[in-house]
């Protein structure tokens, strides 16, 4: 389709007996901020490396901007900006010189390059540090420099792999705001992160990978509807008779309840007005209760239920 930026079809990557990518299909549209999630070892980084033709693969096709991607597709590569997890800048160059070097790989016109470099410095708010060497920068400023080096040439597709690891809250917020601004300016973004709240905040669509396969895909709301728990109601209550507890447990969409530590917890799957129905039972039976709150599932809940495990330690 005309607005498809990336199309991965039936991608297989093996390392001996290990299948790193197992018939992966993925399609990313123009203008998306696409989240790529998965436990360590799920294949995210392998997918990105195949996408960039840094790795060969055993089977499948990759198209970017409607063209087949190959190691010599320089016309495609110049439209891509890559910001990997490990900061890759030159220690012997200043902030300005680093950005100028990476921009110069794509922009040969000196006047235009100078303009682009200045815009990148302003974009990541490194104006006060332009003459600093990387070893003098904090972790957060280094990350911002890394991003500036990757986006200075104004790519149409930007790939960010864990760009906020080990940075201070101020830099993290600036990085996330910057990604959204790049997207508003027309860039399509692929974003990987272990910080689920970041993905929930900025991604328009998300794919969850596990064992080299895509196991779920959709918007954050679509993904949340895929899991059993869609609402958890907690009510502070000192005592609740068994018959009333059973009545609550039998309400529509309630699939489990728990009474412990002075709290009634009601787990719901689907439906609307679940809280209203629970409170009606308590009020009808004239039971006193304290604080009431309801929680919707987070993307982290979805991730753990779909993959069945916490984040693993081994690399992709």
N, C-alpha and C positions, 0 to 999 in steps of 0.2 A: 504494500500500500504506500501511497505517496508520503504519508506522514510517519512512516515507520523509520526510525533512526537505526535500530539494531534488530537483526533477525538471526537468532541462533537456532539451527535446525539439527536435531538428532546428534548432538555432539557427544563423542566418546573419547576419553583420554585414559590410557592405561599406563601404569608404571609396573611392568612385569605382571604379576598376578593381581595387583591392586587396581581396582577400577576407580579412578579419581572423579571422572564425570561419566555418568551412566545414562546415555541417550537424553541429554538435556535439550529442552526447547525453551526459548525465551524470546519475547518480542517487546521492545521498548519504543514508545511513541515520542514524537517530537514534543518538547516542552514539559516532559515529565521530570519529577525528581523521584527516581526509582530506587527503592531500598532493596539491597541484596543482603539477606540475613541467613544465618546458619551457625551451628556450633563450629568450633575450631575443627578442621579436618573435613568439613562438609563439601568443600570444593569451590568456595567463593573466590579465593585468590587464583586458583587454577583457571576458573572461568575468565577472570579478568586478563590473565596472562595469555590465554588462548585468543581472547577477543582482540588483544593488541598484537597478535602474531609473535609474541615472545616465546611461545611454546607451540610446538607442532602437536597435532592431535590425530587420533587413529581413524575417526569417522565423523562425518557431518559437514555442515557448511556454516559460514559466518558471513553475513552481509552487513555493511555499515553505510548509511546514506544510499542504500540501493545498489551498492557495488560489492563484489566479492572481496573480502579482506585477505591480503597475503602479506608476507614479510616485506615485500617491495612496494606496497600500496602507499607510497609517500604522499600522494594527493589526498588520501583519506587521513593519514597520520597527522598531517599538518593542521587538521581541523579538530584534533583531539588534545585535551589537556589532561595530564595524569598527575595526581597527587597521592603518592603511596604512603603507607604507614611510617616507614623509616624515612627520616628527613634526609634528602639528597641535595646538598648544596656544597659549594667549594669553600673550605675554611680559609683559603688564602685570598678570597675575593670579598669585597664589602657587600653590604645589602644591595646597593645600587648595581654593582658590577655583576653580582649573581643573577639578578633579574634581567639585566641587559644581555648577559651571556645566553640564558635560556630563551629569551625572546628572539635573540639573533639567530637561533637555529631555524626559525620560521620566517622572520621579517628581516629582509635584507636592506630595505630602504632605511637609511640612518635617521632621517627626520621622523619618519613614522615610528621607528623603533623607540626613539627618544620619547615621543609622545605616549606610546603604549606603556613604556616603563614607568613614566611619571604617573599615569593613570593607575597602574597596578600598585605602586607605592601608596598612593592616596587611598585606594580601595581597601588595602589591608592595614591602613593607618600606621605606616612605618616611616613617615616623613621625618621624625626626629631621630631616626636610627639609620639613615641612608648611608652614612660613612662608617657604621659599625661593622666589625667582623663577626661572623656567626658565633664564635666562642664567647663573645661579650653579651649575647642575647639570652633571655630567659627561654624556658621551654615553650611557653605560649607564643613569644615573638618569633621563635624559630619556626614554629608551625605556620605562622602567618607568612613568613618569608617563603616557606616551602610552597604555600598556596599561590603566592604572587608569581613565583617562578613557573608554576604550572598553568596559570591563566593569563599571563601578560600578553600572549599572542592572540587573545580573544577567540578561543576555540568554540566550536558549535556543540561539542560533546565533552563533558568534564567528568572524569572518574576520580572519586575520592575514596580512598581506602583507610578507614579509621583516622580521620584527620584531627580528631580532638583528644587522642590518647594522651594522658598525663599533662594536660594543660590546666591553667587556672580558670575559674568560672568566668572571669571577664573576657579572656581570650576565647573561651568556648562559645560564649554568647556572640561575640563578634564574628567568629568563624561561621556559626549557623546563620546569622543574619546575612553574612556575605554570600553564602550558598544560595539563600533564597533570592537575594538581589541578582546574582548571576542568572538564576532561572528566570526571573522577571524580565531580564534583559535579553532573553531568547535562548539561553543555553539549556540543553538537555543534560541531566545530571544522573550519574549512577553513584549511589552512596552506600558504603558498608560501614557498620558500626556495631559494637557490643552494647552501646548505650541505647536501650529500647526507647527511652523517653525522647531522645533526639530523633530517632526514626519516626516516631509517632508525631513529632512536632513538624517535621519538614517534608516527609515523603508523601507523594500523591498516590503511589502504588508500591506494593511490596511483594517480593517473592521470598519464600523461606526454603532453603536448601538443606538437605541432609543426605549424607552418604552419596554425594554426587548427583542427586536427583532433586528436581523441584517438587516439593511435597505440598506446597500451598501458594496461592497467588491471589492478590486482590487489593482493594483499598483497606485501610486499617479497620473500617467498620465491617467490611465484608469478611475479613479474617476473623474478627471477634465473633461473628455469627456462626463460624464453623465449629466453635468449641461448645462443650456442653453447658458450662457455667456462663450465663449472660448477666447475672445480677446476684450479689450477695447482700442480704439484709441482716444487720446486727442490731439487737435491741437489748439494752441493759434492763434486766428483770431479776428480782431476787428469787422468786419461786413461780413455777408454772405447773399446774396439775397435769397428770398424764393424759387425761381425756382432751384437754385443750391443746396440748402439744401434738396429739394425734390428729386433731382437727386441722391444725396449721400444716402438718405434714401431708395431709390429703388435699390441700388446696391445689387448684390448677397451676401447672408449671413448676411446682415445688418438687424437687427430686431428692432433697436430703435436708435434715435439720440436725442441729447440735445444741445441747444445753449444758453449759459448763462455765465455771468461774463467774457466775452472776450474769451470764449473757445467753441470749437466744440467737443463734445464727441460722438463717434460712437461705438455702441455696436454690436458685431458680434457673430454669432453662427456658428461655423465650418468654413470650407473653408481655402484656402491659399491665400496669396498675397492681403489680405484685405487692408492693409495700402497702397500698390502700387495703387490700384484702386481709393481709396479716394484722394490720392495726384494727380493722373492723372486728376481727375475732377477739382480740384482747379487750377492746372497749365493750363489746357485747357481753363479755363475761366479767366486766368491771375489775380487770386486773390492772394494778398500778405498774408503771414502767418508767424508766429514766430516758437516757439519751437514745436516739434512734438515728442510724445512718445507713446509707445504702451505697454500695460500690459496684461500678461496672468493671468488666475485665479490662486489663491493660494489655498492651502488645506483648509484654513479658509473659503474662498468663497464657496467651495464645502460643507464643514460642515454645514454652515448656510443655504445654499439652500436645502440640503437634509433633515436636521432636522427641518428647518423652524424656528429656534429660537437661541438665544444666550445661553451661558452656564447658567444652572440653579443653584440654591443655595442648594437644598436639596441633601443629600448623596444618593449613589447608594443603 
